Amino acid sequence: MKIKTEYDIIKRPIITEKLTMIQEENPNIVGFIVDKRATKPEIKKAVEKIFNVKVKKVRVINMKPKPKSLGRFQGRSTSFKKAYVILEKGEKINFIE
């Protein structure tokens, strides 16, 4: 099996309206799309190493595919894994600088 690096585990950040509303209440929460096979400890280590922050807690959600249609063609969206990372107090990650 291929050895996973931090950049294989963390695919991209989530910047959505829903997460932005959550961050207004608690700015220490950050969302990421992660590898489907990644575990909570692996996600925690990857975020700490890439962004040089302390992670308090990791919450993971497996998103199932949803049915989609384009005209007469039926299909599904892809499934993915979402991780909400709660940072220690005083820590911050800025994606838009």
The 8 nearest C-alpha neighbors of each residue, nearest first, counted from 0:
[[1, 2, 3, 36, 4, 7, 37, 8],
 [0, 2, 3, 4, 7, 8, 36, 5],
 [1, 3, 0, 4, 7, 5, 8, 6],
 [4, 2, 7, 1, 5, 8, 6, 0],
 [3, 5, 7, 6, 2, 8, 45, 9],
 [4, 6, 45, 8, 7, 9, 3, 49],
 [5, 7, 9, 4, 8, 10, 45, 3],
 [8, 6, 4, 5, 3, 9, 10, 34],
 [7, 9, 34, 5, 6, 33, 10, 37],
 [10, 8, 33, 6, 7, 11, 5, 32],
 [9, 11, 33, 32, 8, 7, 6, 34],
 [12, 10, 32, 31, 9, 13, 33, 30],
 [13, 11, 31, 30, 32, 14, 10, 29],
 [12, 14, 30, 31, 15, 32, 11, 18],
 [15, 13, 12, 18, 16, 19, 30, 17],
 [16, 14, 18, 17, 13, 19, 20, 30],
 [15, 17, 19, 18, 20, 14, 21, 13],
 [16, 18, 20, 19, 15, 21, 14, 22],
 [19, 17, 21, 15, 20, 16, 22, 14],
 [18, 20, 22, 16, 21, 17, 15, 23],
 [19, 21, 23, 17, 18, 22, 16, 24],
 [22, 20, 18, 19, 23, 24, 25, 17],
 [23, 21, 26, 25, 19, 24, 20, 28],
 [24, 22, 20, 21, 25, 26, 19, 18],
 [25, 23, 22, 21, 26, 20, 19, 27],
 [24, 26, 22, 27, 23, 21, 28, 20],
 [27, 25, 22, 28, 23, 24, 21, 91],
 [26, 28, 86, 25, 85, 91, 29, 88],
 [29, 27, 85, 26, 84, 22, 25, 86],
 [30, 28, 84, 83, 85, 27, 31, 22],
 [29, 31, 83, 13, 82, 12, 84, 28],
 [32, 30, 12, 13, 82, 11, 81, 33],
 [31, 33, 81, 11, 10, 80, 12, 82],
 [34, 32, 9, 10, 8, 80, 81, 31],
 [33, 35, 8, 37, 36, 80, 9, 10],
 [34, 36, 80, 37, 79, 33, 61, 8],
 [35, 37, 34, 38, 8, 33, 80, 41],
 [38, 36, 34, 35, 41, 8, 42, 39],
 [37, 39, 41, 40, 42, 36, 35, 59],
 [38, 40, 42, 41, 57, 43, 37, 59],
 [41, 39, 43, 42, 38, 44, 57, 37],
 [42, 40, 44, 38, 43, 39, 45, 37],
 [41, 43, 45, 39, 40, 44, 46, 38],
 [42, 44, 40, 46, 41, 45, 39, 47],
 [45, 43, 47, 41, 42, 46, 48, 40],
 [44, 46, 5, 42, 48, 47, 43, 49],
 [47, 45, 49, 43, 48, 44, 50, 42],
 [48, 46, 52, 51, 44, 45, 50, 49],
 [47, 49, 45, 51, 46, 50, 44, 52],
 [50, 48, 46, 47, 51, 45, 5, 6],
 [49, 51, 52, 47, 48, 46, 92, 45],
 [52, 50, 47, 48, 49, 53, 46, 92],
 [53, 51, 47, 50, 90, 54, 46, 86],
 [52, 54, 87, 47, 86, 55, 90, 51],
 [55, 53, 86, 87, 56, 85, 43, 52],
 [54, 56, 86, 87, 85, 53, 57, 84],
 [57, 55, 85, 54, 84, 58, 86, 43],
 [58, 56, 84, 83, 39, 85, 59, 82],
 [57, 59, 83, 82, 84, 56, 60, 39],
 [60, 58, 82, 81, 83, 57, 61, 80],
 [59, 61, 81, 80, 62, 82, 58, 83],
 [62, 60, 80, 79, 81, 63, 59, 78],
 [61, 63, 79, 78, 80, 60, 64, 81],
 [62, 64, 78, 61, 65, 79, 77, 76],
 [65, 63, 78, 76, 77, 75, 62, 66],
 [64, 66, 76, 75, 67, 63, 77, 78],
 [65, 67, 75, 74, 76, 64, 68, 73],
 [68, 66, 75, 74, 73, 65, 76, 69],
 [69, 67, 73, 72, 74, 70, 71, 66],
 [68, 70, 72, 71, 73, 67, 74, 75],
 [71, 69, 72, 68, 73, 67, 74, 66],
 [70, 72, 69, 73, 68, 74, 67, 66],
 [71, 73, 69, 70, 68, 74, 67, 75],
 [74, 72, 68, 67, 71, 69, 75, 66],
 [73, 75, 67, 68, 66, 72, 76, 69],
 [76, 74, 66, 67, 65, 64, 77, 73],
 [75, 77, 64, 65, 67, 66, 78, 74],
 [76, 78, 64, 75, 79, 63, 65, 62],
 [77, 79, 64, 63, 62, 76, 80, 61],
 [80, 78, 62, 61, 35, 77, 81, 63],
 [79, 81, 61, 35, 33, 62, 60, 32],
 [80, 82, 32, 60, 59, 31, 33, 61],
 [83, 81, 59, 31, 58, 30, 84, 60],
 [82, 84, 30, 58, 29, 57, 59, 31],
 [83, 85, 57, 29, 28, 56, 30, 82],
 [84, 86, 28, 56, 55, 27, 54, 57],
 [87, 85, 54, 27, 55, 90, 53, 84],
 [88, 86, 55, 54, 90, 53, 89, 85],
 [87, 89, 90, 86, 27, 91, 55, 53],
 [88, 90, 87, 91, 27, 86, 53, 26],
 [91, 89, 88, 87, 86, 52, 53, 27],
 [90, 92, 93, 27, 89, 86, 52, 26],
 [91, 93, 94, 50, 90, 29, 52, 27],
 [94, 92, 95, 96, 91, 50, 29, 90],
 [93, 95, 96, 92, 12, 14, 91, 13],
 [96, 94, 93, 92, 14, 12, 13, 91],
 [95, 94, 93, 92, 91, 14, 50, 12]]
